Amino acid sequence: MAGWLARRLLNYVVLVAVAASLAYLLAATALDPRSNYADRTPKPPPSVVDAQLTALNLNDKTPLLQRYATWAGGVLHGDFGKSVAGAPVNDDLERRMGVTFRLVILGLVFGSLLGVLVGALAAVNQYGWFDRLSAGLSFVVLAIPVVVLANMLILLATWANEQVFGRQVFLVSGEYTAGLETDLWGYAVDRLQHLILPTISLAVGLIAVFSRYQRNMMLDVLGADFVRTARAKGLSRRQALFKHALRTALIPVATYFAFTFGALLMGATFTEKIFGWHGLGEQLINSVFTNDVNTVAAISLLAAVAVLCASLAADLLHAALDPRVRA
């Protein structure tokens, strides 16, 4: 088991290095930091522009491999370089990482757990009213883009605040209320009110995906010999389903977990923009528009690390569910 995990971890380290290198090379080739100086008034002399870009390791006159070597050497020491504005990339990313991963992890936990539960119940009650209802709602949700779904949630929350609650229960913009003066409990409630809608917008799509996937996996094992054997040994139907059938059906879902995490990071980009959360996704979009090579590369590296950490978590979950892997 330890050897298997060590090999997987080594593979992940290599994949992160390859992904980060490709992201930097692509960003350095496609983006043009020099164009940021073209519209300034008065227009700076070319020598000044070259000196500034060289100081930021963004000068396109410097060979690409030399710029990459400088950037990679800094990354190995925990330094992602400087943005086009001259500020350290690390300072901005440290704050934005907490914003994005708090949102993504909550969405992933609620979406995957509820999706697995809905899919298992739908399989156990195959062709019943719950199975048909969950299937219909899942297909409707999957047909709605994240951008549309988030705006629908905002409209629904605004209506609920005005017509149902008569006060601001669901807060639709920002991570917290600026200038709020209250106690610790008040701050926690305020954060939760801002967190509800973005989390729902991410979790709903995951519930739909995981429920369909889990239903199919569950149906494959309901009629298996080991489930019938468990019933013949005296286990109740519920015990046989949850201790044997569900555990076996969760194995392929655990593998799917890592791929879902990567898709969720992309969905969080739009969610952050719509709900005014200043996270990595918002910064990635802004950095592309400002030709900020170092920030784009740093965010791509963090995304690769996050996805591969999710893959490692999926491997551990797989090992916990399948004793053959542990052996």
PECORTA-V824083 format. One record per residue. RES is the residue in three letters. NEAR is the number of other C-alpha atoms within 8 Angstrom. Layout:
BEGIN
RES NEAR
RES NEAR
END
This chain:
BEGIN
MET 7
ALA 5
GLY 6
TRP 7
LEU 8
ALA 8
ARG 8
ARG 9
LEU 9
LEU 8
ASN 8
TYR 9
VAL 8
VAL 8
LEU 8
VAL 12
ALA 8
VAL 8
ALA 11
ALA 13
SER 9
LEU 8
ALA 12
TYR 13
LEU 10
LEU 8
ALA 11
ALA 11
THR 7
ALA 6
LEU 10
ASP 10
PRO 14
ARG 10
SER 7
ASN 10
TYR 10
ALA 7
ASP 7
ARG 8
THR 5
PRO 4
LYS 8
PRO 9
PRO 6
PRO 6
SER 6
VAL 8
VAL 11
ASP 9
ALA 8
GLN 8
LEU 12
THR 10
ALA 7
LEU 12
ASN 10
LEU 11
ASN 11
ASP 8
LYS 4
THR 8
PRO 7
LEU 9
LEU 6
GLN 8
ARG 11
TYR 11
ALA 8
THR 9
TRP 11
ALA 8
GLY 8
GLY 11
VAL 10
LEU 7
HIS 6
GLY 6
ASP 9
PHE 13
GLY 13
LYS 12
SER 13
VAL 10
ALA 5
GLY 7
ALA 8
PRO 10
VAL 14
ASN 9
ASP 8
ASP 8
LEU 10
GLU 8
ARG 9
ARG 11
MET 10
GLY 9
VAL 12
THR 12
PHE 8
ARG 8
LEU 12
VAL 13
ILE 8
LEU 9
GLY 12
LEU 13
VAL 8
PHE 9
GLY 15
SER 12
LEU 9
LEU 10
GLY 15
VAL 13
LEU 9
VAL 11
GLY 16
ALA 13
LEU 11
ALA 14
ALA 12
VAL 8
ASN 9
GLN 7
TYR 8
GLY 8
TRP 6
PHE 10
ASP 13
ARG 9
LEU 8
SER 10
ALA 9
GLY 8
LEU 9
SER 13
PHE 9
VAL 8
VAL 10
LEU 10
ALA 6
ILE 8
PRO 7
VAL 11
VAL 9
VAL 8
LEU 10
ALA 13
ASN 9
MET 8
LEU 10
ILE 10
LEU 8
LEU 8
ALA 10
THR 9
TRP 9
ALA 10
ASN 13
GLU 10
GLN 7
VAL 7
PHE 9
GLY 8
ARG 6
GLN 8
VAL 7
PHE 11
LEU 8
VAL 9
SER 9
GLY 10
GLU 10
TYR 7
THR 7
ALA 4
GLY 4
LEU 6
GLU 4
THR 7
ASP 6
LEU 6
TRP 7
GLY 8
TYR 10
ALA 8
VAL 8
ASP 10
ARG 10
LEU 8
GLN 11
HIS 15
LEU 10
ILE 9
LEU 14
PRO 13
THR 12
ILE 9
SER 13
LEU 17
ALA 13
VAL 10
GLY 11
LEU 13
ILE 16
ALA 14
VAL 11
PHE 14
SER 16
ARG 11
TYR 10
GLN 15
ARG 14
ASN 10
MET 11
MET 15
LEU 10
ASP 9
VAL 11
LEU 9
GLY 8
ALA 8
ASP 6
PHE 7
VAL 14
ARG 9
THR 8
ALA 11
ARG 11
ALA 7
LYS 6
GLY 6
LEU 9
SER 7
ARG 7
ARG 6
GLN 9
ALA 13
LEU 11
PHE 9
LYS 8
HIS 12
ALA 13
LEU 11
ARG 10
THR 10
ALA 13
LEU 11
ILE 11
PRO 8
VAL 11
ALA 12
THR 12
TYR 9
PHE 11
ALA 14
PHE 10
THR 9
PHE 11
GLY 10
ALA 8
LEU 11
LEU 11
MET 9
GLY 10
ALA 13
THR 11
PHE 12
THR 15
GLU 14
LYS 11
ILE 11
PHE 10
GLY 9
TRP 13
HIS 13
GLY 13
LEU 13
GLY 15
GLU 13
GLN 9
LEU 11
ILE 8
ASN 8
SER 12
VAL 11
PHE 7
THR 9
ASN 11
ASP 13
VAL 15
ASN 12
THR 13
VAL 14
ALA 12
ALA 11
ILE 11
SER 11
LEU 12
LEU 8
ALA 10
ALA 11
VAL 9
ALA 8
VAL 12
LEU 11
CYS 8
ALA 11
SER 12
LEU 10
ALA 9
ALA 13
ASP 10
LEU 8
LEU 9
HIS 12
ALA 11
ALA 8
LEU 10
ASP 10
PRO 8
ARG 6
VAL 8
ARG 8
ALA 5
END
